[in-house]
Amino acid sequence: MTGTKGNTAPTVIVVGAGPTGLLLAGDLATAGVRVTLVEKRPHRISNLSRAFVLHARSLEQLDARPSPTTTLNGRASRAPLSRSLADDLEAVGRPLGRLRLFGRLSIDLTALPSRFNHVLVLPQYEVEEVLERRAVKAGVDFRHETEVTGLTQDADGVTVEVQGPDGRTEPLRAAYVVGADGMRSRVREAIGLPFPGHSVIRSVVLADVRLAEPPETLLTVNAAGDAFAFLAPFGDGYHRVICWHRGRNVPDHAPVDLDEVREITRLALGRDFGMHDARWISRFHSDERQAPAYRVGRVFLAGDAAHVHSPAGGQGMNTGLQDAANLGWKLVQVVTGHASEALLDTYQAERHPVGRAVLRSSGGIVRLAMAKRPWTLALRAALVTFLGICGPARRKAAGQITGVGFHYAAPRGSHRLVGARVPDLALADGGRLYEALRGGRFVLVGPRAHEVGPERAARLTAARWASDRRTTLLVRPDGYVAWAADSADDDAIEAALATHVG
């Protein structure tokens, strides 16, 4: 499947057709921005991904985007206008209301302040399928089997040299480029950014297997002694196994077979569930790295091109999706002339600290999970006990892992709500806030509906609270508060709209 190639140059080139690149390209194209998506792989949705969960904040972002007509795993459905991308994925994934860490610690997600008070278990390729269909429908120009070989930028734009499937090279010119091309990003390399960090775990084994005895839980994970193992279902009869043994520090290319997978799983989980018929086995290593900048001139980094970390907590794909949600609407505002270039600097200011926090939390989880020395085992036991009895700390941990707890820094003197994530709230017309966000617009919501003039109708929706709440909020297209007031007259609202909506 490919998009329709336009006759005009793209305004934005996105490199990398994983979840981050697909969401970003789809957002831009849906807003009318010309987008070319460059991907070095041939067109196919791969089942070799390591991501298996969508967290609440990612599902909220996908709920703010309407569903196209979709076909999921051969099952066709005509998606009504009220249906979202999150609805499409909820239909094929399986919800899990509780996360278990370190064997004894259980984090209840049903109390999350979100419509999606669970983790959705589904393989990454299901997410990519939905996002690709949306991007194709929006008119993204896909260039598969095309690799970036060079990049230069000037004051007016960026020239990307690409090599296509026929071996020929050609220049592509655009106003902006986003590198969402993974840990070994050619875009990041081309702009000269380092990727400091180190390997956390070496010789992690991945396998897709059938099980004679299905696990009792949807996600099965545990560490015991020197071994760690994780099991998750694909939904097609196979399970993904991710396992590691401290004593087997061998290169990624070292041979691996099903007997090794069975042995490590038995050590970590107590049994191997009758593994058989492996369709794929490999090794990889897990790094912790972060680029010092997410923007250099007209070039941006997102997803694994900007940050990689251990798979603990399942935050990798989710952090990339939220990068895309943050950057997309800002590029639209600037490209369409409704905001200055300064708005693009807030991408670094808002998302780099989140990436750093995810590196720390996921790294902390994996280090505690594999604790061996007496003092680290004692620390883990104390942490488990503390989180088990301290509700606020447990809720903070849940907010960090699921993404709903992040709050962007606000300018000095701003209202306390500026930069906060807005939960899905009821509106006076019977709808929900995230339904109102599906147009890709700002949403102004308050005790009375503000009149929207024709000059802003394409970028702003006005709504009223269903409750007697008096606060007025200007909600950004990514669901965070741009401006707020406990009481506001028309002049104050107009000033806020001029500043943020343009």
C-alpha positions in Angstrom: 0.0 0.0 0.0 1.3 3.5 -0.9 0.0 7.0 -0.7 -0.6 9.1 -3.8 2.6 10.9 -4.8 1.9 14.5 -5.2 3.2 16.7 -8.0 4.4 19.4 -5.6 7.3 19.3 -3.1 6.5 18.2 0.5 6.4 20.7 3.2 7.6 18.2 5.8 9.6 15.0 5.3 9.2 12.4 8.0 11.8 9.6 8.0 10.8 6.3 9.6 7.4 4.6 9.3 7.1 3.2 12.8 4.3 4.3 15.1 5.9 7.7 15.8 6.5 8.6 12.1 3.1 7.2 11.1 1.2 9.2 13.7 3.1 12.4 12.9 2.7 12.1 9.2 -1.0 11.3 9.5 -1.5 14.4 11.8 0.2 16.7 9.4 -1.5 15.4 6.3 -4.9 15.4 8.0 -4.3 19.2 8.6 -3.6 19.7 4.9 0.2 19.8 5.1 2.1 18.0 2.3 4.1 15.1 3.7 6.5 12.6 2.3 7.2 9.6 4.5 10.6 7.9 3.8 11.1 4.3 5.0 14.0 2.0 4.2 12.1 -1.2 4.7 9.9 -2.6 2.0 6.2 -2.2 2.6 4.9 -4.7 5.1 3.7 -4.5 8.6 6.3 -6.4 10.6 5.4 -8.7 13.6 9.0 -8.6 14.9 8.5 -5.6 17.2 9.2 -5.5 20.9 6.4 -3.2 22.0 3.2 -4.8 23.3 1.3 -2.3 25.3 -0.5 1.1 24.9 -0.7 3.1 28.0 -3.5 5.5 29.0 -2.0 8.7 27.7 -1.3 7.2 24.3 -4.8 5.9 24.1 -6.1 9.4 25.0 -4.1 10.9 22.2 -5.5 8.3 19.8 -9.0 9.0 21.1 -8.5 12.6 20.0 -8.2 11.4 16.3 -11.1 10.1 14.3 -11.0 6.7 12.8 -10.8 6.2 9.0 -12.6 3.3 7.3 -10.5 0.4 8.6 -9.9 -3.2 8.1 -8.2 -4.9 11.0 -6.7 -8.3 10.6 -9.1 -9.0 7.7 -12.1 -7.9 9.7 -13.7 -5.0 7.8 -15.7 -2.3 9.6 -17.1 1.0 8.4 -16.0 3.4 11.2 -18.6 6.0 12.1 -17.6 9.6 12.6 -17.9 9.2 16.4 -15.3 6.4 16.4 -11.6 7.1 17.2 -8.3 5.4 16.5 -8.4 4.3 20.1 -11.7 2.6 19.6 -10.2 0.7 16.6 -7.4 -0.5 18.8 -9.5 -1.3 21.8 -11.5 -3.6 19.5 -8.5 -5.8 18.8 -6.4 -5.4 22.0 -7.1 -6.8 25.4 -7.3 -4.5 28.5 -5.3 -5.2 31.6 -6.3 -3.3 34.8 -3.3 -4.1 36.9 0.5 -4.0 36.5 2.7 -6.3 38.5 6.3 -5.4 39.3 9.0 -7.3 41.2 6.6 -10.3 41.7 4.9 -8.8 44.8 4.0 -5.2 43.9 0.7 -4.7 42.1 -0.4 -1.4 40.7 -4.1 -1.0 40.2 -4.8 1.1 37.0 -8.6 1.1 37.4 -8.2 4.3 39.6 -6.4 6.2 36.9 -8.1 9.6 36.1 -8.6 8.5 32.5 -11.3 7.0 30.3 -8.6 4.4 29.6 -8.0 3.1 33.1 -6.0 0.1 31.9 -3.1 -1.0 29.8 -4.1 -2.2 26.3 -2.1 -5.3 25.4 -1.6 -5.7 21.7 1.5 -6.0 19.4 3.0 -3.0 17.8 2.1 -4.1 14.3 -1.6 -3.7 15.2 -0.9 0.0 16.1 1.1 0.5 12.9 -1.7 -1.0 10.7 -4.3 1.5 12.1 -1.9 4.5 11.8 -0.8 3.6 8.3 -4.4 3.3 7.0 -5.1 6.8 8.4 -1.9 8.2 6.9 -2.7 6.7 3.5 -6.3 8.1 3.6 -4.9 11.5 4.5 -2.7 11.5 1.4 0.8 10.9 2.8 3.3 10.2 0.0 5.0 6.9 1.1 8.5 6.1 -0.2 9.3 2.6 0.8 12.7 0.9 0.2 14.1 4.4 0.3 17.1 5.3 2.5 18.5 8.7 3.6 22.1 9.1 2.4 22.6 12.8 3.2 21.0 15.9 4.6 21.8 19.6 4.4 19.8 22.6 5.6 19.8 26.3 5.1 17.7 29.2 6.2 14.9 28.4 3.8 14.6 24.6 4.1 16.2 21.1 4.2 17.5 19.0 1.3 17.5 15.2 1.9 19.4 12.9 -0.4 17.6 9.6 -0.7 18.4 6.4 -2.5 15.4 4.5 -3.8 14.8 0.8 -4.6 16.3 1.2 -8.0 19.6 2.3 -6.5 19.4 5.9 -7.8 19.7 8.9 -5.6 17.6 12.0 -5.7 17.2 15.2 -3.6 14.0 15.9 -1.7 13.4 19.4 -0.5 11.1 20.4 2.3 10.6 23.2 4.9 11.2 20.7 7.8 12.4 17.2 8.4 11.6 14.9 11.3 13.8 11.9 12.0 11.7 9.1 13.5 14.1 6.5 12.1 15.0 4.7 15.3 18.0 4.1 17.4 20.4 4.1 14.4 18.9 7.3 13.0 20.5 8.5 9.8 18.9 11.8 10.3 20.4 12.2 13.8 23.8 11.2 12.3 23.4 13.7 9.4 22.9 16.7 11.7 25.9 15.7 13.9 24.1 15.0 17.1 25.7 12.5 19.5 23.7 9.8 21.2 25.3 9.4 24.6 24.5 6.5 26.9 25.3 2.9 27.4 24.0 -0.7 27.1 21.9 -1.7 30.1 21.3 -5.3 29.3 23.2 -7.4 26.7 22.1 -10.7 25.1 18.4 -10.4 25.6 16.6 -13.2 23.7 13.4 -12.8 21.8 11.3 -15.6 20.4 7.8 -16.1 19.0 6.5 -19.5 20.2 3.3 -21.5 20.6 2.5 -22.6 24.2 1.0 -26.0 25.2 -0.1 -24.5 28.5 -1.3 -20.8 28.2 -0.3 -18.6 31.2 -2.9 -17.7 33.7 -2.3 -13.9 33.2 -2.4 -11.8 30.1 1.1 -10.5 30.7 3.5 -12.8 32.5 6.7 -11.3 33.9 9.1 -12.2 36.7 12.8 -12.2 37.7 14.4 -14.9 39.8 18.0 -15.2 40.6 20.0 -14.5 37.4 17.0 -14.9 35.1 14.2 -12.7 33.7 11.3 -13.6 31.4 8.3 -11.8 29.9 5.4 -13.4 28.0 2.8 -11.6 25.9 0.2 -12.9 23.4 0.2 -11.9 19.7 -3.5 -12.9 19.4 -2.8 -15.3 16.6 -1.9 -18.3 18.7 1.7 -17.2 19.2 3.4 -15.6 22.3 6.3 -13.3 22.3 9.0 -14.3 24.8 11.6 -11.8 26.0 14.1 -13.4 28.4 17.6 -12.7 29.7 20.2 -14.5 31.9 22.9 -12.6 33.7 25.5 -15.3 33.1 25.1 -15.3 29.3 26.7 -12.1 28.1 27.3 -13.0 24.5 27.2 -10.9 21.3 23.9 -10.3 19.5 24.9 -12.5 16.6 25.7 -15.5 18.8 23.5 -18.6 18.0 20.3 -19.1 20.0 17.8 -21.9 20.0 14.5 -22.8 21.6 16.2 -24.9 24.3 17.9 -21.7 25.6 14.6 -19.9 25.6 12.9 -22.7 27.5 15.7 -22.9 30.1 15.8 -19.2 30.9 12.0 -19.1 31.1 11.9 -22.0 33.5 14.5 -20.3 35.8 12.5 -17.0 35.8 8.9 -18.2 35.8 9.2 -21.7 37.2 8.0 -23.4 33.9 8.3 -23.0 30.2 4.6 -23.5 29.4 5.4 -26.2 26.9 7.0 -23.9 24.3 7.1 -25.3 20.8 7.1 -24.3 17.1 9.2 -21.2 17.3 8.7 -19.1 14.2 11.5 -16.6 15.1 14.3 -16.4 17.6 16.9 -13.6 17.9 19.1 -11.6 20.4 19.4 -7.9 21.0 20.8 -5.6 23.6 19.0 -2.8 25.4 20.5 0.7 25.6 19.8 3.8 27.5 20.5 6.8 25.3 19.2 10.3 24.7 20.1 13.0 22.2 21.1 16.3 23.8 18.7 18.2 21.5 15.5 17.2 19.7 15.8 20.1 17.3 18.7 21.4 15.2 17.5 24.2 12.9 14.7 22.8 10.7 15.4 19.2 11.7 13.7 17.4 14.6 14.1 14.0 16.2 11.3 11.9 17.7 10.8 8.5 19.2 13.7 6.1 19.3 15.8 8.5 17.2 15.7 10.9 20.2 15.7 8.4 23.1 16.0 4.7 23.8 15.7 2.9 27.1 15.0 -0.5 28.6 11.7 -2.1 27.8 10.7 -2.2 31.5 7.3 -0.6 31.9 6.5 -0.7 28.2 7.1 3.0 27.7 9.1 3.1 24.5 6.4 3.1 21.8 4.2 5.2 24.0 6.8 7.9 24.5 7.4 8.2 20.8 3.6 8.5 20.1 3.4 11.3 22.6 6.4 13.0 21.0 4.6 12.9 17.7 1.4 14.3 19.3 3.3 17.2 20.8 5.3 18.1 17.6 2.6 17.7 15.0 0.2 20.5 15.9 3.1 22.9 16.4 4.4 22.2 12.9 0.9 22.8 11.5 0.6 26.1 13.3 4.0 27.3 12.0 3.6 26.0 8.5 0.2 27.5 8.1 1.4 30.9 9.3 -0.5 31.0 12.6 2.5 30.9 14.9 6.1 31.9 14.9 9.1 29.6 14.7 9.5 30.1 18.5 6.6 27.7 19.0 8.8 24.9 17.7 11.4 25.4 20.4 8.8 24.3 23.0 9.0 20.8 21.6 12.5 20.4 23.1 11.5 22.2 26.3 8.5 19.9 26.8 9.5 16.5 25.5 13.2 16.3 26.4 12.5 16.3 30.2 9.9 13.6 29.6 12.4 11.5 27.7 14.9 11.9 30.5 12.3 10.9 33.1 11.3 7.8 31.2 15.0 6.8 30.9 15.3 7.0 34.7 12.1 5.2 35.5 12.5 2.4 33.1 16.2 2.0 34.0 15.3 2.0 37.7 12.7 -0.7 37.2 15.0 -3.0 35.3 17.9 -2.6 37.7 15.6 -3.4 40.7 14.1 -6.3 38.9 17.5 -7.8 38.3 18.9 -6.9 41.8 21.3 -9.5 43.2 23.5 -7.8 45.8 22.1 -7.8 49.4 21.8 -4.0 49.5 19.9 -3.8 46.2 17.6 -6.6 47.2 17.0 -4.7 50.5 16.3 -1.5 48.6 13.8 -3.3 46.3 12.0 -4.9 49.3 11.8 -1.5 51.0 10.4 0.1 47.8 7.8 -2.6 47.3 6.7 -2.2 50.9 6.6 1.6 50.7 4.6 1.6 47.4 2.3 -1.1 48.8 1.2 1.1 51.8 1.6 4.6 50.3 -1.3 5.4 48.0 0.0 8.8 46.8 3.4 7.3 45.8 1.7 4.4 44.1 -0.5 6.8 42.1 2.5 8.9 41.1 4.3 5.8 39.9 1.2 4.8 37.9 1.0 8.3 36.4 4.6 8.2 35.3 4.4 4.8 33.7 1.1 5.5 31.9 2.0 9.0 30.9 -1.0 10.7 32.5 1.1 12.2 35.3 3.4 14.4 33.2 2.9 18.2 33.4 4.7 20.5 31.0 6.5 23.5 32.5 4.6 26.8 32.1 5.9 30.4 31.7 6.4 32.2 35.0 3.1 33.8 36.2 0.9 31.4 34.3 -2.3 29.9 35.8 -1.6 26.8 37.8 -3.3 24.6 35.1 -1.2 25.8 32.2 0.9 22.8 30.9 -1.4 20.3 32.6 -2.9 17.3 30.8 -6.7 17.7 30.6 -8.7 14.5 31.3 -11.7 13.7 29.2 -14.5 15.9 30.5 -18.2 16.1 29.7 -19.5 19.0 27.6 -22.9 20.6 27.6 -23.8 19.3 24.2 -23.6 15.7 25.5 -20.1 15.1 24.0 -16.7 14.7 25.5 -13.6 16.9 25.3 -11.6 14.4 23.4 -14.3 14.1 20.8 -14.1 17.9 20.4 -10.4 17.5 19.9 -10.9 15.2 16.9 -10.9 18.1 14.5 -7.2 18.8 15.3 -8.3 22.2 16.7 -7.8 24.0 19.9 -10.8 23.7 22.2 -12.0 26.7 24.3 -14.2 25.4 27.1 -15.8 27.4 29.8 -19.1 28.3 31.6 -20.4 29.8 28.4 -19.6 29.2 24.7 -17.4 31.8 23.2 -18.4 33.0 19.7 -15.8 31.8 17.1 -15.3 34.0 14.2 -14.8 32.7 10.6 -11.1 33.6 10.8 -10.5 31.0 13.5 -13.2 28.4 12.7 -10.8 26.0 11.1 -8.5 26.1 14.2 -10.8 26.5 17.2 -13.9 24.8 18.7 -15.8 26.5 21.5 -17.8 24.5 24.1 -19.4 24.7 27.5 -18.9 22.6 30.5 -21.7 20.1 31.3 -21.1 21.0 35.0 -21.2 24.3 36.8 -17.5 24.7 36.6 -16.4 28.3 36.3 -12.8 27.9 34.9 -12.2 28.7 31.3 -9.6 26.5 29.6 -7.9 26.8 26.2 -6.9 23.3 25.4 -4.2 22.6 22.8 -4.8 20.0 20.1 -2.6 17.6 22.1 -4.9 17.8 25.2 -2.8 20.1 27.4 -3.8 23.5 28.7 -2.4 26.4 26.7 -4.2 29.1 28.8 -6.6 29.2 31.8 -8.5 31.6 33.9 -10.7 31.2 36.9 -12.9 34.0 35.5 -12.4 35.7 32.2 -14.2 38.4 30.1 -14.3 38.5 26.3 -11.2 40.8 26.1 -9.1 38.3 28.2 -10.3 35.4 26.1 -9.6 37.3 22.8 -6.1 38.1 24.0 -5.4 34.4 24.8 -6.7 33.3 21.4 -4.6 35.8 19.6 -1.5 34.6 21.4 -2.1 30.9 21.1 -4.4 30.2 18.2 -3.2 33.1 16.0 
